[in-house]
C-alpha cells in the first residue's frame, strides 16, 4: 500500500475549559491586531451598556442589571473587527484587480479593514474605482427604473441591519413592487419562523432570560455556545451553580457545553478553576435528532401508562393537553408505530441513553429546551423544530415560568428584521397596514427567499441584486451554482463595512457602497441617532455608536436606503427625508404599521428596553384552532438523502475564530486546530475502522440519494480525531458548502441542508517516485 500523506501541523488537543485565560488572551490578540489600545478600551466599555451600542455579534440578551463588562471573547473580536484602524481605500483597489483579489480567502479580504469610499467596478482595468455618491445613486436608480418587472430585483438583508434600516428597506422594496426578501434567516432559523407558528402560534422562542433562574432542566440540542453565543455560558454557569441540570445532546463533544471559566470571576480565574456545565453529554448521530426526540416522547408515553396502571400520578400533563392542545392522539399513534430499531439506528444512541433523557425530563418540573442550527439546517428542519415543541407540550412546558422553547439566533438583529417586515411571505394584514399608513398598494404575491433567489438567478429571471450587508454568495449553499448565477446579473449593489468575496462576483454593473458600523456615531440633521435591535428573547433595546466613523464618506444604512429609494422612485409617496432626519420618525412609522411597538420611542429609552408581546408565553395560541398543535412528522429521517443510513454523514461547522462567514482568525482553539481550516473531524473508532490517523489526508465526496459519488468534493482535508458520534464527520462552513446542492433544502422553510450530507472518503496517497524521476 502506498504511504498516506500526513500533516499534523497546527493539530493538538486542547485541555482547558471554555473562557478563562485563553479567552482573555484571544481578546488581547484581537485588539492588538486591529485597533489602538485607547480606542479599544473606549469601545469595549460601551458594548451592551444602556448608553452604548449593541454588540454586533450574537443575539443573546443582556441581563437586567448590566456589569461593567458585558461582552465575551467573540463579542470583543466583533467589535475590534468593525472598529479596526485598518482601511480599504481607493488606492488599495487601484493596486489590486478583482481577478487578483478573488484568489484571496475571506480572512485576507476582510483583514484589509474598513471600506472608506463608494466604488464602482471598471471592466477595462478590472478594478473598483471611486465614484461620488450622487453619481452612484443616480446610476443605480436609473438601472432599477429600467427593469420592467419589479420581481426581477432581489433585496437581500443581513441580520445585523437595525430595525430602522430593515423597516426602510422593506418599505423601499414594496413601494418598488416586490416581496423578494432573501435574508440570512433563510439560512439559519427559518424552520423556527415557519414551524413554530404552526405549533404554538408564534415564530419565536417563548422564554425570557429570567426563566433560566427558575428552570430545573436545560436541554441543549444542536448548538455550540462556546463559539456561537459565548455570553450564554455565563447564564448556563449560574444554572449549574444553583443545582439545576444541564444536558447536552450534540454530535460533537463541545468544550463550551462541558466546563466554563468565567473571566468575570476572580476566584475561578486566579484558582484556574471552572464550573461544570452539562451533567451529561449525549452524542447523537448527525441527522438523528428527530429519531432521538421521538424516542424520548415514546418512552414518556410508556412511563405515563405504567404510572397510571400503578395508580400513581402520570408523567404527561393531561390537563394541559386537554385544555390547551390539539392533535395528541395523532401524535401518540405515530409514536406507537415508530420502530425502536429504526430509532436507534438513525439516532446512533443506545436505548438506555434515550431513556435517561426521558427520565430527567419527566422528573423536572420546569424545562427549557435550547436549540441551534444543528436542528434547523436539514431537509426536514421545520419538522425537527416541531418535535421539540411536541416534547415541551407533553408536559405543559410552554407558557410557565422557568420553561419554554429557546431557539438560539445568530446575527444580533436577525429576529428584529423579521419583526419589522423582512419576509418574502407577508401576511395580508401587514400589507393592509402598510397601505393604510403610507398610501401605496404593496404587492401581494409571495417573493423569493434565499434559495429561491439563487434559483431565479440561475434560470435568468433576475436582473439585479441589492444587498443590505452580508455575504450571500458564501453563506448560501452550492457555490458551483451560486457563483455563475450571480455573474449573470445586470446590476449588483453591496452596502458593506468591509470587503468580502460576494463583492467580487461581478455582474454587468457593480457598486460597493460603504456604511457606518454599529460602533460608530450616526450623525443626522437632528443630531446623533440611535437605532434599535431585538434579541433572541424578544427584548428591543437601543444602540448608539460612539466612535468616530472610519471615513467621512460613510453613510448610515437608514440614510443610504432612503437615498436609494429617492433615486429609484420618482413618484414616491414616502417622506424619506423626514425619516432620516430623525430616526424617531422611523420608529413612529414602525409603531403605526406594527401595533406591538406601541409607545416605541418612549419605551426604548428604558435601560434594557422592552419586551415585545409573545402570546404563546402566556398560553394564548394564535393558531387557526386557537390551541397549541401537536405536529406529526412522518418517519424519523431528517433528510431524504439519509434513507439508506449511509456510513458517513457530514455536518458543517463554524470554527471558534469565526462568526458566520466572517473569519477573525484561522484558529479553532477548543477543537485543537491552529492556523488552518483544511481539516475533517471524525470519531476515533471511525478513523481506526478506516485505518486513518491524525494528520492523514483524505478527499471527501458527496453522495447522491442512491449512494453514488457525485462531482461535489473537497480535496486534501487533514484528519482530526474528536469525541463525536459514530457515523458523523464535520468540516468547516462555508468551505464545505461545495458539498451541498442548492436543491437540497427544507421544502417547507427553504433552508439549505448544511447539516446532513452523506459522504464517502478517498485516501490521498504519496505519489510513487520512479527510479528515473528527477529529484
C-alpha positions in Angstrom: 0.0 0.0 0.0 1.3 3.5 -0.8 2.2 5.6 2.1 -0.6 8.1 3.0 0.0 11.9 3.1 0.2 13.2 6.7 0.3 16.7 8.2 -0.1 17.3 11.9 0.9 20.9 11.8 -1.5 23.0 13.9 -3.3 20.0 15.4 -3.1 19.4 19.1 -5.7 18.6 21.8 -6.9 21.5 23.9 -7.1 20.7 27.6 -8.6 23.9 29.0 -12.1 25.0 29.8 -14.2 27.4 27.8 -13.5 31.0 28.6 -10.7 31.7 31.2 -7.3 33.0 30.4 -7.4 31.5 26.9 -10.4 33.8 26.1 -8.6 36.9 27.6 -5.5 36.2 25.6 -7.6 35.8 22.4 -9.3 39.2 23.2 -5.9 40.9 23.7 -4.6 39.4 20.4 -7.7 40.5 18.5 -7.4 44.0 19.8 -3.7 44.3 19.3 -4.1 43.1 15.7 -6.9 45.6 14.8 -7.0 48.7 16.8 -5.3 51.1 19.1 -5.5 50.2 22.8 -7.1 53.6 23.7 -9.9 53.2 21.1 -10.4 49.5 22.2 -10.9 50.3 25.8 -13.4 53.1 25.0 -15.3 50.8 22.6 -15.5 47.8 24.9 -16.8 49.7 27.9 -19.7 50.8 25.7 -20.7 47.3 24.5 -24.2 46.3 25.6 -24.4 49.2 28.0 -27.6 51.3 28.3 -26.0 54.3 26.7 -23.7 52.4 24.4 -24.0 50.1 21.3 -25.4 46.6 21.0 -22.7 44.0 20.3 -22.5 43.3 16.6 -22.0 39.6 17.4 -24.7 37.3 18.6 -28.3 37.9 19.8 -28.0 36.6 23.3 -29.9 39.0 25.6 -28.5 41.4 28.1 -29.0 40.8 31.8 -31.4 43.2 33.6 -28.6 44.6 35.7 -25.5 45.1 33.4 -22.0 45.0 34.8 -19.0 47.0 33.6 -18.1 44.2 31.2 -21.0 42.9 29.1 -19.0 41.4 26.2 -17.5 38.0 25.5 -14.5 36.8 23.6 -16.3 36.7 20.2 -18.0 40.0 21.0 -14.7 41.6 21.6 -13.5 40.2 18.3 -16.6 41.5 16.5 -16.0 45.0 17.9 -12.3 45.1 17.0 -13.1 43.7 13.6 -15.5 46.5 12.9 -13.7 49.3 14.7 -10.3 48.4 13.2 -7.8 51.1 12.3 -7.1 49.3 9.0 -8.6 50.8 5.9 -9.5 49.5 2.4 -9.1 52.7 0.4 -9.5 53.6 -3.3 -5.7 53.3 -3.5 -5.9 49.7 -2.4 -8.5 48.9 -5.1 -6.4 50.7 -7.7 -3.5 48.5 -6.9 -5.3 45.2 -7.0 -7.5 43.8 -9.7 -10.7 42.0 -8.9 -9.2 38.9 -10.5 -6.3 39.1 -8.1 -8.5 39.7 -5.1 -10.7 36.7 -6.0 -7.6 34.5 -5.2 -7.6 35.7 -1.6 -9.5 33.9 1.1 -12.2 35.5 3.3 -9.9 36.2 6.2 -7.4 38.1 4.0 -10.1 40.2 2.3 -11.8 41.4 5.5 -8.4 41.8 7.1 -7.7 44.7 4.8 -10.0 46.8 7.0 -12.9 49.2 6.6 -14.2 50.4 3.3 -13.8 54.2 3.0 -15.3 55.4 -0.3 -18.1 54.5 -2.7 -16.7 52.4 -5.5 -17.8 51.3 -9.0 -16.3 48.5 -11.0 -14.4 49.4 -14.1 -14.2 46.4 -16.5 -11.4 48.0 -18.6 -9.0 47.9 -15.7 -10.7 45.1 -13.8 -10.7 47.3 -10.7 -13.1 49.1 -8.4 -12.8 52.8 -9.0 -14.0 55.6 -6.7 -17.3 57.2 -7.6 -19.1 60.2 -5.9 -22.3 59.4 -4.1 -24.6 61.4 -6.3 -23.4 59.7 -9.5 -23.6 56.2 -7.9 -27.2 56.8 -6.6 -28.3 58.3 -9.9 -27.0 55.4 -11.9 -28.4 52.7 -9.6 -31.8 54.5 -9.6 -31.8 54.6 -13.4 -30.9 50.9 -13.7 -33.8 50.0 -11.3 -36.2 52.2 -13.1 -35.4 50.5 -16.4 -36.5 47.0 -15.4 -40.0 46.1 -16.5 -40.6 43.5 -13.8 -40.0 44.6 -10.1 -39.8 40.9 -9.2 -36.6 40.7 -11.2 -34.8 42.5 -8.4 -33.7 40.8 -5.1 -33.4 42.8 -1.9 -31.1 40.8 0.4 -30.9 41.7 4.1 -28.2 40.8 6.7 -29.3 40.1 10.3 -27.0 42.8 11.5 -29.2 45.6 10.0 -31.1 47.6 12.6 -34.8 47.7 12.9 -34.8 51.2 11.4 -32.7 50.2 8.4 -34.7 46.9 7.8 -38.0 48.7 8.0 -37.0 51.3 5.4 -35.5 48.5 3.3 -38.8 46.6 3.1 -40.7 49.8 2.6 -38.5 50.7 -0.4 -38.8 47.2 -1.9 -42.5 47.1 -1.5 -43.1 50.5 -3.0 -40.8 49.4 -5.8 -43.2 46.5 -6.3 -41.7 43.2 -4.9 -41.7 41.0 -1.9 -38.3 39.4 -2.8 -36.5 39.4 0.5 -33.8 36.7 0.6 -32.2 37.2 4.0 -29.9 35.4 6.5 -32.9 34.0 8.3 -33.5 31.8 5.3 -30.1 30.1 6.1 -30.3 29.7 9.9 -33.7 29.8 11.8 -36.3 29.8 9.0 -37.6 26.4 10.3 -38.3 28.2 13.6 -40.1 31.0 11.8 -42.2 28.6 9.8 -42.6 25.6 12.2 -43.4 27.3 15.5 -46.4 29.3 14.2 -48.0 26.1 13.2 -47.2 24.6 16.6 -47.7 27.4 19.1 -48.8 30.4 17.0 -45.6 32.5 17.2 -42.4 32.1 15.2 -40.1 33.0 18.1 -38.9 31.5 21.4 -41.1 31.8 24.4 -38.6 32.1 27.2 -37.1 35.2 28.9 -33.7 35.4 30.4 -35.2 35.3 33.9 -36.6 31.9 33.1 -33.2 30.4 33.4 -33.3 31.4 37.1 -36.3 29.1 37.7 -35.8 26.1 35.5 -35.0 22.6 36.8 -33.6 21.3 33.5 -32.0 22.8 30.4 -31.7 20.6 27.3 -29.1 21.9 24.9 -29.6 20.3 21.5 -27.6 21.0 18.3 -25.7 24.1 19.3 -22.3 25.2 20.5 -22.5 28.2 22.8 -18.7 28.4 23.5 -18.2 29.6 19.9 -21.5 30.9 18.5 -23.1 32.6 21.6 -20.5 32.7 24.3 -22.4 35.1 26.6 -24.8 32.2 27.1 -22.1 30.4 29.0 -22.5 32.9 31.9 -26.2 32.1 32.1 -25.5 28.3 32.0 -22.9 28.7 34.7 -25.5 30.3 37.0 -27.9 27.5 36.2 -25.3 24.9 37.1 -24.2 26.6 40.3 -27.7 26.7 41.7 -28.0 22.9 41.2 -30.3 22.7 38.1 -29.4 20.1 35.5 -28.0 20.8 32.0 -28.0 18.1 29.4 -26.1 18.4 26.1 -27.2 16.5 23.0 -24.9 17.1 20.1 -22.9 15.1 17.5 -19.6 16.6 18.8 -18.5 17.0 22.4 -18.0 20.7 22.5 -15.9 22.3 25.3 -18.4 25.2 25.6 -21.0 22.8 27.0 -18.7 20.9 29.3 -17.0 23.4 31.5 -16.5 27.2 31.7 -14.2 29.5 33.5 -15.8 32.9 33.8 -13.4 35.8 33.0 -15.6 37.9 35.4 -15.0 35.6 38.3 -11.7 36.4 40.0 -11.8 33.3 42.1 -12.1 31.0 39.1 -9.5 32.9 37.1 -6.9 33.0 39.9 -7.5 29.5 41.0 -7.5 28.2 37.5 -10.9 26.6 38.3 -14.0 26.1 36.2 -17.7 25.3 36.5 -19.0 22.1 35.1 -22.0 22.8 32.8 -23.6 19.8 31.3 -24.0 17.0 33.8 -24.5 14.5 31.0 -23.4 14.7 27.3 -25.1 12.5 24.7 -23.7 12.2 21.2 -26.5 11.9 18.6 -25.6 10.9 15.1 -25.7 13.7 12.5 -29.3 13.7 11.2 -30.5 11.7 14.2 -32.3 14.4 16.3 -35.8 13.6 15.1 -35.2 9.9 15.9 -33.9 10.8 19.4 -36.8 13.1 20.1 -39.4 10.6 19.0 -37.7 8.0 21.2 -37.8 10.3 24.2 -41.5 11.0 23.6 -42.2 7.3 23.1 -40.7 6.5 26.5 -42.6 9.3 28.2 -45.9 7.8 27.0 -44.8 4.4 28.3 -43.8 5.8 31.6 -47.2 7.6 31.8 -49.1 4.5 31.1 -47.1 2.5 33.6 -47.6 5.1 36.3 -51.3 5.3 35.7 -51.5 1.5 35.9 -50.0 1.6 39.3 -52.3 4.3 40.4 -49.5 6.9 40.5 -49.6 10.4 39.0 -48.9 10.4 35.3 -45.9 11.7 33.5 -47.5 13.8 30.8 -49.7 16.8 31.7 -53.1 15.6 30.7 -54.9 18.7 32.0 -52.7 21.0 29.9 -53.1 18.8 26.9 -56.9 18.7 27.2 -57.2 22.5 27.8 -54.6 23.9 25.5 -53.7 21.5 22.7 -55.0 19.6 19.7 -53.6 16.6 17.9 -52.4 14.5 20.8 -54.0 11.3 19.6 -52.4 11.5 16.2 -49.0 12.1 17.8 -49.5 9.1 20.1 -50.5 6.9 17.2 -47.4 8.0 15.3 -45.1 7.3 18.3 -46.7 3.9 18.9 -46.0 3.0 15.2 -42.3 4.1 15.3 -40.0 1.2 15.5 -37.2 1.1 18.1 -34.7 -0.5 15.9 -35.1 2.4 13.4 -34.9 5.0 16.2 -31.6 3.5 17.5 -30.1 3.1 14.0 -30.7 6.7 12.9 -30.0 8.4 16.3 -26.8 6.4 16.8 -27.7 6.3 20.5 -28.4 3.4 23.0 -31.9 2.9 24.2 -30.6 3.4 27.7 -29.3 6.9 26.8 -32.7 7.9 25.4 -34.4 6.5 28.5 -32.1 8.6 30.7 -33.0 11.8 28.8 -36.7 10.9 29.2 -36.4 10.3 32.9 -34.6 13.5 33.5 -37.3 15.3 31.6 -40.1 13.5 33.5 -38.5 14.4 36.8 -38.1 18.1 36.0 -41.0 20.4 36.8 -39.7 23.2 34.6 -37.7 22.6 31.4 -36.1 24.9 28.8 -35.0 23.4 25.5 -32.4 25.4 23.7 -31.5 24.5 20.1 -29.4 25.9 17.2 -28.7 25.2 13.6 -27.9 21.5 14.3 -31.7 21.2 14.5 -32.8 23.6 11.7 -30.4 23.0 8.8 -31.9 19.8 7.5 -34.3 19.0 4.7 -36.9 18.3 7.5 -35.6 21.1 9.7 -39.2 22.5 10.2 -40.4 19.1 11.5 -37.4 18.9 13.8 -38.4 22.2 15.5 -42.0 20.9 15.8 -40.8 17.8 17.5 -39.1 19.9 20.2 -42.4 21.8 20.6 -44.2 18.5 20.9 -41.9 17.3 23.6 -42.4 20.5 25.6 -46.2 20.5 25.1 -46.4 16.9 26.5 -45.6 18.2 30.0 -47.0 21.7 29.7 -43.6 23.3 29.5 -44.6 26.3 27.4 -46.2 29.3 29.0 -45.0 28.9 32.5 -42.1 30.4 34.4 -38.8 28.6 34.1 -39.9 26.6 31.0 -40.2 27.1 27.3 -38.6 26.8 23.9 -35.4 28.8 23.2 -34.1 29.0 19.6 -30.6 30.5 19.6 -30.4 33.1 16.9 -27.2 34.2 15.4 -26.9 37.7 14.0 -27.6 40.4 16.6 -30.9 41.5 14.9 -31.9 38.7 12.7 -35.1 38.3 14.7 -35.8 42.0 14.7 -35.5 42.3 10.9 -38.3 39.7 10.6 -40.4 41.5 13.1 -40.4 44.8 11.1 -41.3 43.3 7.8 -38.4 41.5 6.2 -40.3 38.5 4.9 -40.9 37.1 1.5 -44.3 35.7 2.6 -46.0 38.8 4.1 -49.3 38.3 5.9 -52.2 40.2 4.3 -52.7 42.2 7.5 -49.2 43.6 7.2 -49.7 44.7 3.7 -53.0 46.3 4.6 -51.4 48.3 7.4 -48.5 49.5 5.1 -51.1 50.6 2.6 -53.2 52.4 5.2 -50.1 54.2 6.7 -48.2 55.1 3.6 -50.9 55.3 0.8 -49.4 53.0 -1.8 -50.5 49.4 -2.6 -47.8 46.9 -1.8 -47.6 43.7 -4.0 -49.5 40.7 -2.7 -47.7 37.8 -4.3 -45.1 35.9 -2.3 -41.5 36.7 -3.1 -38.2 34.9 -3.0 -36.3 33.6 -0.1 -32.5 32.9 -0.4 -32.6 29.6 -2.2 -35.4 30.7 -4.5 -33.5 33.9 -5.3 -30.4 31.9 -6.4 -32.6 29.5 -8.4 -34.2 32.5 -10.2 -30.7 34.0 -10.9 -29.6 30.6 -12.2 -32.6 30.5 -14.5 -32.0 34.0 -15.9 -35.1 35.6 -14.2 -33.2 38.2 -12.1 -31.8 41.5 -13.3 -30.4 42.9 -10.1 -29.3 42.0 -6.6 -29.2 44.7 -3.8 -27.5 43.6 -0.6 -28.0 45.4 2.7 -24.9 43.9 4.3 -24.0 40.3 4.5 -22.1 37.8 2.3 -24.8 36.0 0.5 -22.6 34.2 -2.1 -20.5 32.5 0.5 -23.3 31.9 3.0 -25.7 30.1 0.7 -25.1 26.5 -0.4 -23.8 25.2 -3.7 -21.1 27.7 -4.9 -20.9 25.7 -8.2 -24.4 27.0 -9.0 -24.5 30.3 -7.0 -21.3 31.9 -8.3 -22.2 31.6 -12.1 -25.7 32.6 -11.3 -24.6 35.9 -9.7 -22.3 36.6 -12.6 -25.3 36.7 -14.9 -26.8 39.7 -13.2 -27.1 43.2 -14.8 -26.8 45.2 -11.6 -25.1 44.3 -8.2 -25.1 46.7 -5.3 -23.5 45.9 -2.0 -23.8 48.1 1.2 -21.0 47.0 3.5 -18.4 47.9 6.1 -15.7 45.5 4.8 -14.7 43.7 1.6 -15.8 40.1 1.2 -15.9 37.5 -1.6 -19.5 38.3 -2.6 -18.3 41.8 -3.7 -16.0 40.1 -6.2 -18.8 38.2 -8.0 -19.4 40.7 -10.8 -22.4 41.4 -12.9 -22.5 43.9 -15.7 -22.8 46.9 -13.4 -21.3 46.8 -9.9 -21.3 49.2 -6.9 -19.7 48.8 -3.5 -21.1 51.4 -1.0 -19.6 51.9 2.4 -21.8 52.2 5.5 -21.4 53.1 9.2 -20.8 50.2 11.7 -22.8 49.6 14.9 -19.9 51.1 16.9 -19.8 54.5 15.1 -21.6 57.8 15.7 -24.5 58.2 13.4 -25.0 62.0 12.9 -28.1 63.2 11.1 -29.8 66.6 10.8 -31.4 66.4 14.2 -28.2 65.1 15.9 -26.6 61.8 16.9 -29.0 58.9 16.3 -29.6 55.6 18.0 -31.0 52.5 16.3 -32.8 49.5 17.9 -32.4 45.8 17.8 -34.3 42.8 19.0 -32.5 39.9 20.8 -33.4 36.2 20.8 -35.9 36.7 23.6 -38.0 39.5 22.0 -36.3 42.3 24.0 -36.0 45.5 22.0 -33.3 48.0 23.1 -31.4 51.0 21.7 -27.9 51.0 20.3 -25.9 54.2 20.0 -22.5 54.2 18.4 -19.8 56.3 20.0 -16.7 56.0 17.8 -15.6 58.4 15.1 -16.6 57.0 11.7 -13.9 55.2 9.7 -14.3 57.7 6.9 -16.2 61.0 6.2 -17.6 59.3 3.1 -19.7 56.7 5.0 -23.5 56.8 5.1 -25.7 55.2 7.7 -27.7 52.3 6.5 -31.1 54.1 7.0 -29.8 57.2 5.2 -28.4 55.1 2.3 -31.6 53.1 1.9 -33.6 56.3 1.8 -31.2 57.8 -0.8 -31.6 54.7 -3.0 -35.4 54.9 -2.7 -35.5 58.5 -3.7 -33.2 57.9 -6.6 -35.3 54.9 -7.8 -38.9 56.1 -7.1 -39.5 59.5 -8.7 -43.2 59.4 -7.6 -42.6 58.0 -4.1 -45.3 58.8 -1.5 -42.9 58.2 1.4 -41.2 61.2 3.0 -37.8 59.7 3.1 -36.1 62.9 4.2 -38.3 63.1 7.3 -37.4 59.5 8.2 -33.7 60.1 8.0 -33.7 63.5 9.6 -34.6 61.9 12.9 -34.9 58.2 13.5 -37.7 58.8 16.0 -39.8 59.3 12.9 -38.8 55.8 11.6 -39.8 54.3 14.9 -43.1 56.2 14.8 -43.8 54.6 11.4 -42.8 51.2 12.7 -45.3 51.7 15.5 -48.0 52.7 13.1 -47.5 49.5 11.0 -46.8 47.1 13.9 -49.0 47.8 16.9 -46.9 45.6 19.2 -44.4 48.6 19.1 -46.8 50.9 20.9 -45.1 53.9 22.6 -41.9 52.7 20.8 -39.8 55.9 21.3 -40.7 56.2 25.0 -40.3 52.5 25.9 -36.9 52.1 24.2 -35.5 54.9 26.4 -35.8 52.4 29.4 -32.4 50.9 30.2 -32.6 47.4 28.8 -35.5 48.3 26.5 -38.8 46.4 26.5 -40.2 43.0 25.5 -42.5 42.6 22.6 -45.7 40.6 23.3 -45.4 36.9 22.9 -48.8 35.2 23.0 -47.5 31.7 23.5 -45.6 32.6 26.6 -48.9 33.4 28.3 -50.7 30.4 26.7 -52.6 32.3 24.1 -52.3 30.2 20.9 -52.6 32.2 17.7 -53.1 29.1 15.5 -56.2 28.5 13.3 -57.6 26.2 16.0 -56.8 28.6 18.9 -54.8 25.8 20.5 -51.2 24.6 20.5 -50.9 21.9 17.9 -49.0 18.6 18.2 -47.5 18.2 14.7 -46.8 14.7 13.4 -43.6 14.1 11.5 -43.9 11.2 9.0 -41.0 8.9 9.7 -37.8 9.9 11.5 -35.4 10.8 8.7 -34.3 14.4 8.9 -33.0 14.2 5.3 -34.3 12.1 2.4 -30.7 11.5 1.4 -30.2 9.6 4.6 -32.8 7.0 3.8 -30.1 4.5 3.1 -28.5 5.4 6.5 -25.1 6.0 4.8 -22.0 5.1 6.7 -20.9 8.7 7.0 -22.9 11.9 7.2 -21.2 15.3 7.3 -22.2 18.4 9.1 -20.8 21.9 8.5 -19.2 23.7 11.5 -18.1 27.1 12.5 -14.6 27.5 14.0 -14.0 29.4 17.2 -12.4 32.3 15.3 -15.5 32.7 13.1 -18.9 34.3 13.1 -21.0 33.1 10.2 -18.8 33.8 7.1 -16.6 36.3 8.9 -13.2 34.8 9.9 -11.5 36.6 12.8 -8.6 34.2 12.5 -7.7 30.7 11.5 -7.8 29.0 14.9 -10.3 26.7 16.4 -9.0 26.7 20.0 -11.4 24.3 21.7 -11.1 21.7 18.9 -7.3 21.9 18.9 -6.8 23.4 15.5 -4.4 26.3 14.9 -3.7 28.3 11.8 -5.7 26.2 9.3 -9.2 25.2 8.1 -8.4 22.3 5.8 -9.5 19.6 8.3 -12.1 16.8 8.6 -13.3 15.9 12.1 -14.0 12.3 12.7 -14.7 9.8 15.6 -11.7 7.8 16.8 -13.5 4.4 16.1 -14.5 5.6 12.6 -10.9 6.6 11.9 -9.5 3.3 13.2 -12.0 1.3 11.1 -10.7 3.1 8.0 -7.0 2.8 9.2 -6.8 6.6 9.4 -4.6 8.5 11.9 -4.5 12.2 12.9 -2.8 14.1 10.1 -3.7 11.7 7.3 -5.2 13.4 4.3 -8.4 12.5 2.6 -10.8 13.7 -0.1 -14.4 14.0 0.8 -17.0 13.2 -1.9 -20.8 13.9 -1.6 -23.1 11.1 -2.4 -26.4 11.3 -4.2 -29.7 9.8 -2.7 -28.8 6.4 -4.2 -25.4 6.4 -2.5 -23.4 7.1 -5.7 -20.5 9.6 -5.8 -21.1 13.0 -7.2 -18.8 15.7 -8.6 -19.1 17.6 -5.4 -15.9 17.1 -3.4 -13.3 18.7 -1.1 -9.7 17.8 -1.6 -6.8 17.2 0.8 -8.5 17.5 4.1 -6.5 16.5 7.2 -7.9 14.1 9.7 -8.6 15.5 13.2 -9.9 13.0 15.7 -12.6 14.3 18.0 -15.1 12.8 20.5 -18.1 12.7 18.3 -21.0 10.4 17.3 -20.2 7.3 15.2 -21.1 7.8 11.5 -20.6 11.5 11.7 -17.9 13.8 10.3 -17.5 17.6 10.2 -15.9 20.2 8.1 -15.8 24.0 8.2 -18.5 26.3 6.7 -18.5 27.9 4.3 -15.8 25.8 2.6 -17.9 22.7 2.9 -20.9 24.4 1.1 -19.4 22.9 -2.1 -20.9 19.5 -0.9 -24.5 20.9 -0.5 -26.6 21.1 -3.7 -28.8 24.1 -4.0 -31.9 22.0 -4.4 -31.1 20.1 -1.1 -33.3 22.2 1.2 -36.3 22.1 3.5 -39.4 22.2 1.3 -41.4 24.0 4.0 -38.9 26.7 5.0 -36.3 26.7 2.2 -33.3 26.4 4.5 -30.3 24.6 2.9 -29.5 21.2 4.4 -26.0 22.2 5.5 -26.0 19.8 8.5 -26.8 16.5 6.7 -24.6 15.5 3.8 -24.0 11.8 3.1 -20.3 11.5 2.1 -17.6 9.0 1.2 -13.8 9.4 1.8 -10.9 8.8 -0.5 -7.3 8.4 0.8 -4.7 10.8 -0.5 -1.6 8.9 -1.3 2.0 9.9 -1.6 2.9 9.8 -5.3 5.3 7.0 -6.3 8.8 8.1 -7.3 10.2 6.1 -10.2 13.9 5.4 -10.5 14.2 7.8 -13.4 12.3 10.7 -11.8 14.0 14.0 -11.2 14.6 15.0 -7.6 
